Amino acid sequence: MRSETEQPDLPTGNAAVNRPGLPLLSLAPFLLITFVIAWGILGLYIFLPDQMAGLFGQLTGQHPLFFLAVWAPAIAAFIVVLYHTGVSGLARFLSRFLLWRCSPWWYAFLIVGIPVVFIAGAAMRGTLFTDPFPFATVSSMLVGLGLAAIKGPMEEFGWRGLALPLLQRKLTPIWAALVLGVIWGLWHLPAFMLSGTQQSQWAVAPFFVGCIALSVIVTPLFNASGGSILLTMFFHFTVMNPVLPAAEPYDTYVLVAVAAVIVWLNRKTRFTRQQAVTEVVPRTAQ
């Protein structure tokens, strides 16, 4: 697949000149904006907790500023794409949200396989039948699912929407997945230092390894679907689904095993860039 640097985007509307696509170097401002927003917000709460709580209230996982921090990769991706390709390019970038075609096996993995991972992890933890269901009513469950759907999955506009295809211009999918997994894990670190966040209840090392494993798992799905943002968001939602049993850190052990199996099953494409998606902004809307 061609990258945007190989051919300029066609002009649209009253545009007088062609606007180039995203260069590989656009990864740098994307990461800078992503980390500045998220680490800036969380850092202020870490180093100035009383002042920030007095101005904006105590930070929790449902606080608007926490949502802003979580949405940082999406915000950064929108800014970078808009700068390089204009409004028409941003529209074509967003059209990748409409991509949904891939092997039925991937859908089976998303719908059945991911829940099995967390059920197995909870069984290994010994809490599968002892932990209470996290929601007392159907309405509270629907609210929880809705919040989960609009929080973490939004990251994928940045991580898999922009960063992964740029990395795959220079790296094979397996290495791109590993590099992005490390960046993804590091980006979460400040959340472990704040008592009001979900991450504060987890151990850092298993979570970090889990981010790398998840990145390895989702990369072949991304490439097999032609660069679908929708399916990577659905993947992100399934692994953060609040209905599934708490399984940390054993879910990480299972995810590492699953990642190894998926690498083996996709070994013909993981170690070559031949079928890797490298296009961030399609030349035409999908």
N, C-alpha and C positions, 0 to 999 in steps of 0.2 A: 504494500500500500504506500502510495506517495505521501511524503510529508509536505507541510505547507511551504517549506523553504524551497522545494523543488519547482513549484509553479505558483505564481501570484494569484490571489483571489480575483475573480472577475469583478469589474465595477458594477454597481447597482444604482438605480435611481439617477440622481444628478451628479454622482461621483465623477470627478474629472480624471482621476488617475487610479491605477490599480493599487490596492493596499496589500502589502505583503502579509503572509500568514505568520504564525508564531515561530520565531527562531528558537533553537535549543536553549539559548541564553535566557529566554523568558522564564525558565525554571527558577532562576535566581530571584527575580522580584516576586514571583509567586510565593516562594518559601519565605522570603523576608516579610511580606505582608501577612502571611499566615501565622508566623511565629510572633510578630510584633503585636497583632491583635490579641491572640490567645494568651501568650505569655505576659503581655502588658496588663490585661485585665486581671488575670490570676496573680501576677506578681504584685500588683497594688494591694490585693487582698491579703497576700502573704506578708508583705513588709509594712503595710499600713492598715492593719485589720480594723482598728477602732475608727479611724477616719473614714474608711470606705463604708463600714457598716453604718456609721452615722449619716453619711450622705445618701447611700443607695440601699441600705438594709443588708441583713446578713446574707451571704452568698449561699445558695443551695442549688441543687441540680435543676430546679425549676425557675431560677431567677433569670430575668431577661438578659442580664449581663453574661450569665453562664451560657445561655443560648447563643449570644453574640460571639463568645469565645469558640463555641463548638462550630458555629457557621463560618469561622475564619477561612478555612480552605475554599469554601464556595465563594465567599466574598472576594478573596484574592484571585480566584480563577476568573470571575466575572470581570474584575478590573483589568486583568492582564489581557484577556481576550478582547474586551471592548477597546482597549488602547491600541492593540495591534491590528484588529480587523474591523472595528466600527460596529455599529448597531446590526448591520446585516450579518456580520461574522458571528456576533453573539447569538443571533437568532439561529444560525446554522449549528453553532455549538450546542445550543439548547435542544435542537432537533434530535440529538443523539439520545435524549431522554425517551424518544419514541421507539428506539430499537428494542426489539423483544425476541427476535428469532434466534434460537439456538437448539442444541440437541435436547430431546425430552429427558435424557439422563440428567442433564443439569437441573431441569425443573424438579425432577424427582429428588435430587440431592438437596435443593433449596427447601423443598416442602417437607420432605421426610428425613433426609440425611442429617441436616443441621439439628433438628430437635433430638434425634437419636444421640448425637454427640453429647448434648447437655444432659439427657436422661442417663446416659452411660457414666458421665462425669459425676452426677449426683449419686448414682448407685455406688461408685467407687468411694465417694465421700461419706457414704452411709446415711445420707439425709433425704433420699428419694421419697421415702414414705413418712418421714418425721417432720420435715419443714411444712408449715402451714401454707396454703395457697395464698399468694401475695395480695389478692384482692377480695374484699368482703362482699362486693356487689357487682352485678353485671355492668352498671353504669361506670363504676370506678375502674373496672377492667378496660372498658372502651376508652375512657379518658387516658389511662396509662398507655394503651396501645397507640392512641393518637399522638401523644407526646413523644413516644419512642419513634414514631414514623417521621416526625418533622424535626427531630434533633440529630442524632448521630448519622443517619443516612445522608443528610445534606452535605456531609464532608466529602462524599464521593464525587460531587461536581469538581472538586479540586484534586483529590488524591488519584482517582482513576480517570476522571474526566480530562485532566490536564497533565498532571505529573507523570503518570505511567506511560502514556504514549510518547511523551518527550524523552523519557529515560530509555524507552525501547528503540529510539533512533540510534543509540550508541551501544546499548547493552542487549544481550539476549534476554528473553522473558524471565528466566530463572534469576538472573542477576539483577534485573530491573525490579523484580518482586522483592528480593532480599534487601536491596538498597532502600526501596520505598518503605518496606516494613520497619526498618531501623528508624528512618525519619519519622514515620507514623508513631512508633512507640515513644521516641524522644519527645515528640510534640505533646504527648499526654502527661509528661512527668509532673508539671506543676499541680495538676489536679490531685495528685496523691498527697500533697502537703496541706490540703484544705479539708477541714472536718465536714463541711456541708456537702461534699461531692460524693458520688457513688464510688469513685476510684479510691477514696480514702479508706474504704473498708477492705480493699484488696491488697495483696502483696505485689510489689513492683516487678520483681523478676519474672514470675509466671505471666503477668500481664504483658510485659515487654516481649517475651518469647511468643506469646499468643498473637500479638500484632504481626510479628514476622510470619508465623504460620498462616494466619488469615490472609496476609498479602500474597503468600505463595499459592494459596488455594484459589483466591478470587482472580488471579491473573489469567489463567487459561480460560475461565468463564468470560472474562472481558474480551479476550482475543477471539474466542469462538463465537461470540455474539456480535462481532464487528465493531467493538468499542462501545457497547451499550452502557449508558449511565444508569438507566432504569434497573437493569438486572444487578448491577453492583450495589445500588441503593437497596434493593430487595435483599441481597445477601447481607448487607450491613444490618438491616432491620432484623433479619432472622437470628443473627448472632447476639443481638441486643434485646430480643423479644422478652419483655418483662413477665410473660406468662410461663416461660420455661423455668425449670427449677434451677436454683443457685448451685453451681458446680465447681466454683473456683477452689483450688487451683487445678483440680483434676480435669476440667474441661480442656485446659492447655495441653495436658499430656495426650488426650485423645485427638486434639486438633493437630498436634505435631505428627501423630501417626497417620491421620487423614491426609495431611500435606504430603507426607512421604509417598503415600499410595497414589495421590493425584499426580505428583511429579513423575512417578513411574509410568502411569497410564498415559501421560501426555509427553513422554520423553522425546518423541520425534519432533515436537514443536517447542519444547521448553528451552532447548539448547541451540536454537537457530532463530534468527530474526526474520526468516522467510515469511511467516504468517503472522508476524507481530503487527498489531495496530499502532501506527505512528502518527495518525492524523488527529489533530485536536479539533480543527474547524473543517467540516466537510465542504467541498466546493459547491455542493447543492444541498438543500435541506433534505433530511432523510424522510 
